[in-house]
Amino acid sequence: MSAEHAHQSLPFADTLAAIKAAVPGNLLKPQVGIVCGSGLHTLAADIRNKVEVPYSALPGFGSSTVPGHKSALAFGLIGPGSGVPVVVMLGRFHPYEGHKLSAVVYPIRVMARLGVRRLIVTNAAGGLNKDLPVGTIVVIRDHIALPNLTGMNPLLGPQVGPEYPRFIPLSSAHSVALRRVAFLAAHKLQLPSDALAEGVYAWVSGPTYETAAEGRMLRNAGADVVGMSTVPEVVVGKEEGLQVLVLSLVTNAVVIPDGYRDIKAEVEAELAGKPVAHVDEVTVSHEEVLEKGKEKAEVMKSLVEMIVELIAAGEANVASRG
């Protein structure tokens, strides 16, 4: 398939026409795009003049099948006065649902064509760093993407168009300027200092949660949190020329015991008639993730709203800051 054919196979014109038919003109030029992670779709609760367009009405869009994700694109205004026009993904797509990576990132490409220049991506993540307790919002400064390195990169294959570079440097994928704005927003909201931290996100394909050995490997590699999304959107956001900010809410601690049960010793003790201590197995559930997302949704919502307001006020306009 040629690059030209690849570009033509993506239904941008049809998608934009469907949006234009459903959304009032004053909301059609969003300044900021927002992607909502598991349990975090309430980020859109305070959007004014909100218009939701179901993914089913948008050519090229899939549907989210994950509990805690809706399936609609919301347009509206955030902030006081005339407000800042935004577009919000109420639910994202994941490769583990069976979506092709081109479909996972298609909404980001649509946002770019609507005029979005700044993208805020949220997610629920597992904590690898013992110093980041559950409930911490981690401002991501870098990522480790095992799927990207091993054949599951969203930029594999024909380019979307001839104007796109073939090779994308990702060392600057996470905007310094927007990370700065995130901490300014936390200060304005008078959040405690430990409410936010900076860290590294590890992307794994899912849908299985990590084994103890996998969690230990990712921690030793320098990752602070781990999740099953986000990096494809970051990569394509960078390719589309967007400034990208990722906010990860630590919703559970990854189970990484210091050691393993010695089953051999337990069996030998049992055979010798000695008492064997009962050890409870610790596991993680999606329900736990959703519950913590719900608990912290109000804080995340206030933070994202303040970030958008500060962006509109010009806090992220100095190009030299990244």
C-alpha positions in Angstrom: 0.0 0.0 0.0 1.4 3.4 -1.0 1.5 6.3 1.5 -1.1 8.1 -0.6 -3.4 5.1 -0.5 -2.9 4.8 3.3 -3.9 8.5 3.6 -7.0 8.0 1.5 -8.1 4.8 3.4 -8.5 6.8 6.6 -12.0 8.5 6.4 -11.0 11.9 7.8 -13.4 13.8 5.5 -16.4 11.6 6.5 -15.5 11.8 10.2 -15.1 15.6 10.2 -18.4 16.0 8.2 -20.2 13.9 10.8 -18.8 16.1 13.6 -19.7 19.3 11.8 -23.2 18.0 11.4 -23.6 17.3 15.1 -21.6 20.0 16.8 -22.4 23.8 16.9 -19.9 26.1 15.2 -18.6 27.7 18.3 -17.4 24.3 19.6 -15.8 23.0 16.3 -12.4 24.5 16.9 -11.2 22.9 20.2 -7.9 24.1 21.6 -7.3 21.2 23.9 -8.0 17.4 23.5 -8.5 15.2 26.5 -8.4 11.4 26.7 -10.2 9.8 29.7 -8.9 6.6 31.2 -10.6 3.9 33.2 -13.1 5.3 35.6 -12.2 8.9 34.7 -14.9 9.8 32.2 -16.4 12.1 34.9 -13.7 14.6 33.8 -16.3 15.8 31.3 -18.9 16.4 34.0 -18.4 20.1 34.3 -18.0 20.9 30.6 -20.5 23.6 29.6 -22.6 23.5 26.5 -21.6 19.9 26.1 -22.5 18.0 23.0 -21.7 14.2 22.9 -21.3 12.5 19.6 -21.4 8.6 19.9 -18.4 6.8 18.4 -20.9 4.8 16.5 -21.8 8.0 14.5 -18.2 8.7 13.6 -16.7 6.9 10.6 -13.3 5.3 11.5 -14.1 5.1 15.2 -14.4 1.8 17.1 -16.3 1.3 20.3 -14.8 0.8 23.8 -15.7 -2.5 25.4 -14.0 -1.9 28.7 -16.0 -1.3 31.9 -15.4 2.3 33.1 -15.2 3.6 29.5 -18.0 5.3 27.6 -18.0 5.5 23.9 -18.5 9.1 22.8 -16.6 12.3 21.8 -17.7 15.2 23.9 -17.4 18.9 22.8 -17.8 21.8 25.1 -16.3 24.6 27.1 -14.1 24.5 30.2 -13.4 27.5 32.5 -14.9 30.8 33.4 -16.1 33.5 31.1 -16.4 32.5 27.4 -14.5 29.3 28.3 -12.0 27.2 26.4 -13.3 24.9 23.7 -12.2 21.3 24.2 -12.9 17.9 22.8 -12.9 14.9 25.2 -12.7 11.2 24.4 -15.1 9.5 26.9 -13.4 6.1 26.6 -10.4 5.0 24.6 -9.6 2.0 22.4 -7.0 -0.6 23.4 -5.2 -3.2 21.2 -6.2 -5.9 23.7 -9.9 -5.3 22.7 -9.0 -6.4 19.2 -8.6 -2.8 17.8 -5.9 -2.3 15.2 -3.3 0.3 16.4 -4.4 2.6 13.5 -7.9 2.6 15.0 -6.6 3.1 18.6 -4.9 6.4 17.5 -7.4 7.5 14.9 -9.2 9.9 17.3 -5.9 11.7 18.0 -5.4 12.3 14.3 -9.0 13.6 14.1 -8.4 15.9 17.0 -5.3 17.3 15.3 -7.4 18.0 12.2 -10.0 19.8 14.3 -7.2 22.2 15.3 -6.2 20.7 18.7 -2.5 21.6 19.5 -2.3 20.3 23.0 -3.4 16.9 24.3 -4.0 15.8 27.8 -4.0 12.0 28.2 -5.2 10.4 31.5 -5.0 6.8 32.6 -5.4 4.5 35.6 -2.1 2.8 36.3 -0.5 0.3 38.6 2.2 1.6 40.9 5.7 0.1 40.7 7.5 2.7 42.7 7.1 2.1 46.4 7.3 5.8 47.0 4.2 6.5 45.0 1.2 5.4 47.1 -2.2 4.6 45.6 -4.0 7.8 44.8 -0.9 9.7 43.6 -1.3 11.5 40.3 1.9 11.0 38.3 2.9 13.5 35.7 4.7 11.4 33.1 8.1 12.6 31.9 9.1 9.6 29.9 7.9 6.1 29.0 9.1 2.6 28.4 7.1 0.8 25.7 7.9 -2.8 25.2 5.3 -3.3 22.5 6.8 -0.3 20.6 10.2 -2.0 20.7 9.0 -5.4 19.6 6.7 -4.9 16.7 3.5 -3.3 18.0 4.3 0.4 17.1 1.4 2.6 15.9 3.7 4.0 13.2 4.6 0.7 11.6 3.5 0.5 7.9 2.7 3.1 5.3 2.7 6.7 6.5 -0.5 8.6 6.8 0.7 11.2 4.3 3.8 12.2 2.4 4.3 15.3 4.7 4.9 13.1 7.7 8.5 12.2 8.7 9.4 8.5 8.6 11.4 8.6 11.9 10.0 10.2 15.0 12.2 11.1 17.9 10.4 10.5 21.2 13.0 11.9 23.7 10.8 15.0 23.8 7.4 13.3 23.5 6.3 14.5 27.0 6.0 18.3 26.9 8.1 20.1 29.5 5.9 23.1 29.2 2.7 21.2 29.9 4.3 19.3 32.8 5.2 22.7 34.3 1.6 23.8 33.9 0.4 20.7 35.7 2.4 21.6 38.8 1.3 25.3 38.6 -2.3 24.1 38.4 -1.8 21.9 41.5 -0.3 24.9 43.3 -3.3 27.1 42.4 -5.7 24.4 43.6 -3.7 24.2 46.9 -3.2 20.5 46.5 -0.8 18.9 49.0 2.8 18.6 47.7 2.6 14.8 47.6 -0.6 14.8 45.5 1.4 15.0 42.3 4.8 13.4 41.4 6.8 12.9 38.2 7.6 9.5 36.9 8.1 7.1 34.0 5.2 5.1 32.5 5.6 1.6 31.2 3.2 0.4 28.5 2.3 -3.2 28.3 -0.2 -4.7 25.9 -2.5 -6.3 28.6 -5.1 -7.5 29.2 -3.3 -9.5 31.9 -1.9 -7.8 34.9 1.8 -8.3 35.5 3.4 -11.2 37.1 5.7 -10.4 40.1 8.7 -11.1 37.9 7.4 -8.8 35.2 6.7 -6.0 37.7 10.1 -6.4 39.2 11.7 -6.2 35.7 9.8 -3.0 34.9 10.6 -1.4 38.3 14.3 -2.3 37.8 14.2 -0.8 34.3 13.2 2.6 35.8 9.4 2.5 35.4 7.3 4.1 38.2 3.8 3.1 36.9 2.5 0.6 34.4 -0.6 0.5 32.2 -2.2 -0.9 29.1 -2.8 2.3 27.1 -1.6 5.9 26.5 1.7 5.4 24.6 0.1 4.9 21.2 -1.7 8.2 21.7 1.5 9.9 22.8 3.4 8.6 19.8 0.8 9.7 17.3 0.3 13.0 19.1 4.0 13.7 18.7 3.8 12.7 15.0 0.9 15.1 14.6 2.9 17.9 16.1 0.9 18.1 19.4 2.2 19.0 22.8 1.3 16.0 25.0 0.8 15.8 28.8 0.1 12.4 30.5 -1.5 12.2 33.9 -1.4 8.7 35.5 -3.6 8.0 38.5 -2.1 5.2 40.7 -5.1 3.0 41.4 -3.4 -0.1 42.7 0.0 -1.3 43.8 1.5 -3.9 41.5 2.1 -7.1 43.5 5.8 -7.5 43.7 6.7 -9.6 46.8 10.3 -9.4 48.1 10.5 -13.2 47.6 8.5 -16.3 46.7 6.8 -18.9 48.8 9.1 -21.9 49.2 6.7 -24.6 48.2 9.4 -27.3 48.5 10.0 -26.3 52.1 6.3 -26.2 52.8 5.8 -29.7 51.4 8.7 -31.1 53.4 7.4 -29.5 56.6 3.9 -30.9 55.9 5.3 -34.4 55.3 7.3 -34.1 58.6 4.1 -33.2 60.4 5.3 -29.6 61.1 2.8 -26.7 61.0 2.8 -24.7 57.7 1.9 -21.0 57.9 -1.0 -20.0 55.6 -0.1 -17.4 53.1 -2.8 -15.3 51.4 -2.3 -14.7 47.7 -2.6 -11.0 46.8 -4.2 -10.1 43.5 -5.4 -7.1 41.6 -8.9 -6.5 40.1 -10.3 -4.1 37.5 -13.0 -3.3 40.1 -10.3 -2.0 42.4 -9.0 0.2 39.6 -12.4 1.6 38.9 -13.1 2.3 42.6 -9.9 4.2 43.1 -10.5 6.1 39.8 -14.0 7.1 41.1 -12.6 8.1 44.5 -10.0 10.4 42.9 -12.0 11.6 39.9 -12.9 14.9 41.5 -9.3 15.8 42.2 -8.3 14.8 38.6 -11.2 16.7 37.2 -10.2 19.9 39.0 -6.6 19.5 38.0 -7.4 19.0 34.3 -9.8 22.0 34.3 -7.1 24.2 35.9 -4.5 23.0 33.4 -6.8 23.9 30.5 -7.4 27.4 32.0 -3.7 28.0 32.4 -3.0 26.8 28.9 -5.6 29.3 27.7 -4.0 32.0 29.8 -0.7 31.5 28.0 1.3 29.4 30.5 2.2 26.8 27.9 3.0 29.2 25.0 6.8 29.5 25.4 8.1 27.1 22.8 11.6 26.9 24.4 10.0 25.2 27.4 9.1 22.1 25.3 
